[in-house]
Amino acid sequence: MIGLVRLPDEVGRYPDGMGTPDVGRNLRAIRHARGKSLAVVAGLAGISASYLSRLESGERALDRRSLIVALANALDVAPSEITRTAVTTAGELDEDRSLNDVRLSLLSASMNEPRGRVAPLDELRARTEEVLTAQRDCDYALVGAKLPGLVRDLHTTLRANRDEREVLRLLVMTHVQGTQAWLGDIGASLDLAWQASSLAKQAAERLDEPLYDAVSAFGTAFGLIGAGGFGLARDSLSAADPGTDTPEAAQVSGMLALTLSLVSAASKDHAERVAALEHAGDLAEHTGEGDALYFGFGPSNVGVWRMSVALEAGEHAEAARIAETVNPDALPSPTRLSAYYREYGRALARLPKQRDNAVMMLRRAEMISPARIHRHPFMRSVLAELLARAKRDAVGRELRGMAYRAGLPV
């Protein structure tokens, strides 16, 4: 049973869009700066002027990559300019205090001046496992506290030519499943996450092992998806081939197929999307539930990805239908469980008479991982859309509590 957050019933209203969420406010500000009308930008993006107006006001969530890219192209800006989110919320999250230390460790590693210490391999393995387990468990404060030292020491040990191949494997895993994933979950700059994926790619190229090339390709593809580089993401995924000879390789191959399905949905390539999902589903039937290389690949996770892909395609009812077929108890980690509830709530938010259920699903996701609700631009946009229709009841109070904790005006 989810406890309700008691907040005042009054919802503050702001004129002229001053209460709109980050994404809508950014969109409107950029359009005004460009001197373009609603009709012109909407026409270039392939939507109606009234729909664009609702996106700017927060009455409709801007939660599809393909539409964000279309609007960015219409405004001649990078997609990140529209989706950028201020990281200040009501009550700073603990992990925020580590962000600059992580940034400096990445900059130092990129300059080949990591300034750490040469550490024994067993210690580096244990520390890497601690960080990746904490990331999987949504313990972002611990990840942020441990990452800077681990990054510096891994790169320093590599520079000293100690245990080279194993340290390279640890670096690929740390930067993709640790650094890049953490930065994405706490809402940090896309460029900073890209720096982490670039360091992983350098390590993978030096290692030259198909399995770790595939892990790096996964990270590279996600960095490119965030920037709207769908074609480049597809190329990166297609070039990686870990095979399916071992359970570990099959699970990583399945993750590449799932990522390709998301790219295909964003690119509106229906045939490729269906084929990639079918391939991932076939692999999951053979591997069963697993967690090789911290990916959590298996039938249940494939179900969550099917939800995300349907949402990217704008198929909210289909995503909700898929959610009903997934057993959340079978999901391998808090990260995947929070994703399930988040995507379920996101789907229900667009369906008639499902507002209450949408709010409760989002609240469950928030209880597992606050940052994945408070900081993700899609979820902030969904909260704002729900908030525009909030009632003065218990569910409305719950919703306003989430919006307040996400730093949205209530």
C-alpha positions as CSV (number, residue, x, y, z in Angstrom):
1,M,0.0,0.0,0.0
2,I,1.5,3.4,-1.0
3,G,1.2,6.1,1.6
4,L,-0.3,9.4,0.4
5,V,1.7,12.6,0.7
6,R,-0.3,15.3,2.4
7,L,0.1,18.7,0.6
8,P,-2.1,21.8,0.4
9,D,-5.1,21.4,-2.0
10,E,-4.4,24.7,-3.7
11,V,-2.5,24.4,-7.0
12,G,-0.6,27.5,-8.0
13,R,-1.3,28.8,-11.5
14,Y,1.1,30.8,-13.5
15,P,0.2,33.1,-16.4
16,D,1.9,33.1,-19.8
17,G,3.4,29.6,-19.4
18,M,5.6,30.5,-16.4
19,G,4.4,27.3,-14.7
20,T,5.2,25.1,-17.7
21,P,7.8,22.3,-17.2
22,D,11.4,22.6,-18.4
23,V,10.8,21.0,-21.7
24,G,7.8,23.1,-22.7
25,R,9.4,26.2,-21.4
26,N,12.6,25.5,-23.3
27,L,10.7,24.8,-26.5
28,R,8.7,28.1,-26.3
29,A,11.8,30.1,-25.4
30,I,13.8,28.7,-28.4
31,R,10.9,29.3,-30.8
32,H,10.6,32.9,-29.6
33,A,14.4,33.4,-29.9
34,R,14.2,32.1,-33.4
35,G,11.4,34.4,-34.2
36,K,9.2,31.5,-35.6
37,S,5.5,31.2,-35.2
38,L,3.6,28.2,-33.9
39,A,2.4,27.4,-37.3
40,V,5.8,27.5,-39.0
41,V,7.5,25.3,-36.4
42,A,4.6,22.9,-36.2
43,G,4.5,22.6,-40.0
44,L,8.2,21.8,-40.2
45,A,7.9,19.2,-37.4
46,G,4.8,17.6,-39.0
47,I,2.3,18.4,-36.2
48,S,-0.5,20.8,-35.7
49,A,0.0,24.3,-34.3
50,S,-2.5,23.5,-31.5
51,Y,-0.6,20.4,-30.5
52,L,2.6,22.4,-30.4
53,S,0.9,25.0,-28.2
54,R,-0.1,22.2,-25.8
55,L,3.4,20.8,-25.7
56,E,4.8,24.3,-24.9
57,S,2.2,24.8,-22.1
58,G,2.7,21.4,-20.6
59,E,-0.8,20.1,-21.4
60,R,0.8,17.4,-23.5
61,A,4.0,15.5,-22.6
62,L,6.9,15.7,-25.0
63,D,8.1,12.1,-24.4
64,R,9.1,10.7,-27.8
65,R,12.6,10.9,-29.2
66,S,11.4,11.2,-32.8
67,L,9.2,14.2,-32.0
68,I,12.0,15.9,-30.0
69,V,14.3,15.5,-33.0
70,A,11.7,16.8,-35.4
71,L,11.2,19.9,-33.3
72,A,14.9,20.4,-32.9
73,N,15.4,20.2,-36.6
74,A,12.5,22.7,-37.1
75,L,14.2,25.1,-34.7
76,D,17.8,24.4,-35.9
77,V,19.0,23.4,-32.5
78,A,20.4,20.2,-30.9
79,P,17.7,18.0,-29.3
80,S,19.5,18.5,-25.9
81,E,18.7,22.2,-26.0
82,I,15.0,21.3,-25.8
83,T,15.3,18.5,-23.2
84,R,17.9,20.0,-20.9
85,T,16.6,20.0,-17.3
86,A,17.8,22.1,-14.4
87,V,19.1,19.7,-11.7
88,T,17.7,21.8,-8.9
89,T,14.7,20.2,-7.2
90,A,12.9,20.6,-3.9
91,G,15.4,19.0,-1.7
92,E,18.8,18.3,-3.4
93,L,19.4,14.6,-4.0
94,D,22.5,13.2,-2.3
95,E,24.1,12.2,-5.6
96,D,24.2,15.8,-6.9
97,R,27.1,16.5,-4.5
98,S,29.3,14.0,-6.4
99,L,28.6,15.2,-9.9
100,N,31.5,17.6,-10.2
101,D,34.0,15.0,-8.8
102,V,32.8,12.5,-11.4
103,R,33.1,15.2,-14.1
104,L,36.7,16.0,-13.0
105,S,37.6,12.3,-13.0
106,L,36.4,11.9,-16.6
107,L,38.2,15.0,-17.7
108,S,41.4,13.8,-16.0
109,A,41.1,10.4,-17.7
110,S,40.5,12.0,-21.1
111,M,43.7,14.0,-20.7
112,N,45.6,10.8,-19.7
113,E,46.3,12.4,-16.4
114,P,44.0,10.4,-14.0
115,R,46.0,11.2,-10.9
116,G,44.9,8.1,-9.0
117,R,46.9,5.2,-7.7
118,V,48.0,1.9,-9.0
119,A,45.7,-0.6,-7.3
120,P,45.8,-4.4,-7.1
121,L,43.5,-6.2,-9.5
122,D,41.4,-8.0,-6.9
123,E,40.7,-4.6,-5.2
124,L,39.7,-3.0,-8.5
125,R,37.4,-5.9,-9.3
126,A,35.7,-5.7,-5.9
127,R,35.3,-1.9,-6.2
128,T,33.9,-2.2,-9.7
129,E,31.4,-4.8,-8.6
130,E,30.3,-2.6,-5.6
131,V,29.7,0.4,-8.0
132,L,27.8,-1.6,-10.6
133,T,25.7,-3.4,-8.0
134,A,24.8,-0.1,-6.4
135,Q,23.8,1.3,-9.8
136,R,21.7,-1.7,-10.5
137,D,20.0,-1.2,-7.1
138,C,19.4,2.5,-7.7
139,D,21.7,3.5,-4.9
140,Y,22.9,6.6,-6.7
141,A,24.4,8.3,-3.7
142,L,26.8,5.4,-3.2
143,V,27.7,5.2,-6.9
144,G,28.4,9.0,-7.0
145,A,30.6,8.7,-4.0
146,K,32.7,5.8,-5.2
147,L,32.9,6.5,-9.0
148,P,35.5,9.3,-9.0
149,G,38.2,7.3,-7.1
150,L,37.4,4.1,-9.1
151,V,37.7,5.9,-12.5
152,R,41.0,7.5,-11.5
153,D,42.5,4.3,-10.1
154,L,41.5,2.2,-13.1
155,H,43.0,4.6,-15.5
156,T,46.1,5.1,-13.4
157,T,46.6,1.3,-13.2
158,L,46.1,0.9,-16.9
159,R,48.6,3.7,-17.6
160,A,51.1,1.8,-15.4
161,N,50.6,-1.3,-17.7
162,R,49.4,-3.4,-14.8
163,D,47.0,-6.3,-15.6
164,E,46.1,-4.5,-18.9
165,R,43.5,-6.8,-20.4
166,E,41.5,-7.3,-17.2
167,V,41.7,-3.5,-16.4
168,L,40.4,-2.7,-19.9
169,R,37.4,-5.0,-19.3
170,L,36.7,-3.3,-16.0
171,L,36.9,0.1,-17.7
172,V,34.4,-0.8,-20.3
173,M,32.0,-2.0,-17.7
174,T,32.6,0.8,-15.3
175,H,32.0,3.5,-17.9
176,V,29.0,2.0,-19.6
177,Q,27.1,0.3,-16.8
178,G,28.4,2.6,-14.1
179,T,29.4,6.1,-15.2
180,Q,27.2,6.6,-18.2
181,A,24.2,4.9,-16.7
182,W,24.5,7.0,-13.5
183,L,24.9,10.2,-15.3
184,G,21.7,9.4,-17.4
185,D,19.7,8.5,-14.3
186,I,20.5,11.6,-12.3
187,G,19.8,13.9,-15.3
188,A,23.3,15.1,-16.0
189,S,24.5,16.6,-19.3
190,L,24.3,14.3,-22.3
191,D,27.7,15.5,-23.3
192,L,29.2,14.3,-20.0
193,A,27.6,10.9,-20.5
194,W,29.0,10.8,-24.0
195,Q,32.4,11.4,-22.6
196,A,32.0,8.2,-20.5
197,S,30.9,6.2,-23.5
198,S,33.9,7.5,-25.5
199,L,36.3,6.3,-22.8
200,A,34.5,2.9,-22.8
201,K,34.9,2.8,-26.6
202,Q,38.6,3.6,-26.4
203,A,39.1,0.8,-23.9
204,A,37.0,-1.7,-26.0
205,E,39.0,-0.9,-29.1
206,R,42.3,-1.5,-27.3
207,L,40.9,-4.8,-25.8
208,D,39.4,-6.0,-29.1
209,E,37.1,-8.7,-27.7
210,P,33.7,-9.1,-29.3
211,L,31.8,-9.3,-26.0
212,Y,33.2,-6.0,-24.7
213,D,33.0,-4.4,-28.1
214,A,29.2,-5.1,-27.8
215,V,29.0,-3.5,-24.4
216,S,30.7,-0.4,-25.7
217,A,28.4,-0.4,-28.8
218,F,25.4,-0.4,-26.4
219,G,26.8,2.7,-24.6
220,T,27.7,4.4,-27.8
221,A,24.2,3.8,-29.3
222,F,22.5,5.3,-26.2
223,G,24.7,8.4,-26.4
224,L,23.8,8.8,-30.0
225,I,20.1,8.2,-29.4
226,G,20.0,11.0,-26.9
227,A,21.5,13.4,-29.5
228,G,19.1,12.2,-32.2
229,G,21.8,10.3,-34.1
230,F,19.5,7.4,-35.0
231,G,21.4,6.4,-38.1
232,L,24.8,6.4,-36.3
233,A,23.3,4.5,-33.4
234,R,22.0,1.8,-35.9
235,D,25.5,1.6,-37.4
236,S,27.2,1.2,-34.0
237,L,24.8,-1.6,-33.1
238,S,25.1,-3.4,-36.4
239,A,28.9,-3.4,-36.3
240,A,28.9,-5.3,-32.9
241,D,28.6,-9.1,-32.9
242,P,29.2,-10.9,-29.7
243,G,27.6,-14.0,-31.1
244,T,25.3,-16.4,-29.1
245,D,27.7,-19.3,-28.4
246,T,27.6,-18.7,-24.6
247,P,24.7,-17.6,-22.3
248,E,26.6,-14.4,-21.6
249,A,27.1,-13.6,-25.3
250,A,23.4,-14.4,-26.1
251,Q,22.2,-12.0,-23.4
252,V,24.4,-9.2,-24.7
253,S,23.2,-9.9,-28.2
254,G,19.7,-9.7,-27.0
255,M,20.4,-6.3,-25.4
256,L,21.8,-5.0,-28.7
257,A,18.6,-6.2,-30.5
258,L,16.4,-4.4,-27.9
259,T,18.4,-1.2,-28.4
260,L,18.0,-1.5,-32.2
261,S,14.3,-1.9,-31.7
262,L,14.2,1.4,-29.8
263,V,16.2,3.1,-32.5
264,S,13.9,1.7,-35.2
265,A,10.8,3.0,-33.4
266,A,12.4,6.5,-33.1
267,S,13.2,6.2,-36.8
268,K,9.7,5.0,-37.7
269,D,11.0,1.8,-39.2
270,H,8.3,-0.6,-38.3
271,A,9.6,-3.7,-40.0
272,E,13.1,-3.4,-38.4
273,R,11.4,-2.7,-35.0
274,V,9.3,-5.8,-35.2
275,A,12.2,-8.0,-36.4
276,A,14.5,-6.7,-33.6
277,L,12.0,-7.4,-30.9
278,E,11.2,-10.9,-32.3
279,H,15.0,-11.6,-32.3
280,A,15.4,-10.4,-28.7
281,G,12.3,-12.4,-27.6
282,D,13.7,-15.6,-29.2
283,L,17.0,-15.2,-27.5
284,A,15.3,-14.5,-24.1
285,E,13.3,-17.8,-24.5
286,H,16.7,-19.6,-24.7
287,T,18.6,-17.7,-22.0
288,G,15.8,-17.4,-19.4
289,E,16.1,-14.7,-16.8
290,G,19.7,-13.5,-16.5
291,D,22.0,-10.6,-15.5
292,A,25.1,-11.1,-17.5
293,L,27.3,-8.0,-17.5
294,Y,24.6,-6.3,-15.4
295,F,22.2,-6.0,-18.3
296,G,19.4,-8.0,-16.7
297,F,18.4,-9.6,-20.0
298,G,15.5,-12.1,-20.0
299,P,11.9,-12.5,-20.9
300,S,10.7,-10.1,-18.2
301,N,13.1,-7.3,-19.3
302,V,12.2,-7.9,-22.9
303,G,8.6,-7.1,-21.8
304,V,9.7,-3.8,-20.3
305,W,11.6,-2.9,-23.4
306,R,8.5,-3.7,-25.6
307,M,6.6,-1.2,-23.5
308,S,9.3,1.5,-24.1
309,V,9.4,0.8,-27.8
310,A,5.6,1.0,-28.0
311,L,5.7,4.3,-26.2
312,E,8.3,5.6,-28.5
313,A,6.0,4.8,-31.4
314,G,3.1,6.6,-29.7
315,E,1.2,3.4,-28.9
316,H,0.1,4.0,-25.4
317,A,-2.7,1.5,-25.2
318,E,-0.3,-1.2,-26.6
319,A,2.3,-0.4,-24.0
320,A,-0.3,-0.7,-21.2
321,R,-1.5,-4.0,-22.7
322,I,2.1,-5.3,-22.7
323,A,2.5,-4.2,-19.1
324,E,-0.3,-6.5,-18.0
325,T,1.7,-9.5,-19.4
326,V,4.9,-8.7,-17.5
327,N,5.4,-10.1,-14.0
328,P,7.2,-7.4,-12.1
329,D,8.4,-9.8,-9.4
330,A,10.5,-11.6,-12.1
331,L,12.4,-8.4,-13.0
332,P,16.1,-8.9,-12.0
333,S,16.8,-5.5,-10.3
334,P,15.4,-2.3,-8.8
335,T,16.5,-0.5,-11.9
336,R,14.3,-2.7,-14.1
337,L,11.4,-2.6,-11.7
338,S,11.5,1.2,-11.6
339,A,11.5,1.2,-15.4
340,Y,8.5,-1.1,-15.5
341,Y,6.4,1.1,-13.2
342,R,7.6,4.3,-14.9
343,E,6.7,3.1,-18.4
344,Y,3.4,1.7,-17.2
345,G,2.5,5.0,-15.6
346,R,3.6,6.8,-18.7
347,A,1.3,4.7,-20.9
348,L,-1.7,5.0,-18.6
349,A,-1.3,8.8,-18.4
350,R,-2.5,9.0,-22.0
351,L,-5.5,6.6,-21.7
352,P,-9.0,7.6,-20.8
353,K,-10.0,7.3,-17.1
354,Q,-6.6,5.9,-16.1
355,R,-5.3,9.0,-14.3
356,D,-5.4,7.5,-10.8
357,N,-3.6,4.3,-11.9
358,A,-1.0,6.3,-13.8
359,V,-0.2,8.4,-10.8
360,M,0.1,5.3,-8.5
361,M,2.4,3.6,-11.0
362,L,4.6,6.6,-11.2
363,R,4.6,6.9,-7.4
364,R,5.8,3.3,-7.2
365,A,8.6,4.1,-9.6
366,E,9.5,7.2,-7.6
367,M,9.7,5.2,-4.3
368,I,12.3,2.8,-5.9
369,S,14.3,5.5,-7.7
370,P,13.4,9.2,-7.2
371,A,15.9,10.4,-9.7
372,R,14.5,8.4,-12.6
373,I,11.2,10.3,-12.1
374,H,12.4,13.7,-10.9
375,R,15.2,14.1,-13.5
376,H,14.2,12.5,-16.7
377,P,12.8,15.0,-19.1
378,F,10.1,12.6,-20.4
379,M,8.9,11.9,-16.9
380,R,8.8,15.6,-15.9
381,S,6.8,16.3,-19.0
382,V,4.4,13.5,-18.1
383,L,4.0,14.8,-14.6
384,A,3.3,18.3,-15.9
385,E,0.6,16.9,-18.3
386,L,-1.1,15.0,-15.4
387,L,-0.8,18.1,-13.2
388,A,-2.7,20.2,-15.7
389,R,-5.7,17.9,-15.1
390,A,-5.2,17.2,-11.4
391,K,-8.2,17.0,-9.1
392,R,-8.5,18.1,-5.5
393,D,-8.5,14.6,-4.2
394,A,-6.1,12.1,-2.6
395,V,-4.6,11.1,-6.0
396,G,-4.2,14.8,-6.9
397,R,-2.3,15.4,-3.7
398,E,-0.1,12.4,-4.5
399,L,0.6,13.8,-7.9
400,R,1.3,17.3,-6.6
401,G,3.7,15.8,-4.1
402,M,5.7,14.1,-6.9
403,A,5.6,17.3,-9.0
404,Y,6.9,19.3,-6.0
405,R,9.7,16.8,-5.4
406,A,10.6,17.0,-9.1
407,G,10.9,20.8,-8.8
408,L,7.8,21.6,-10.9
409,P,5.6,24.5,-9.9
410,V,2.6,23.4,-7.9
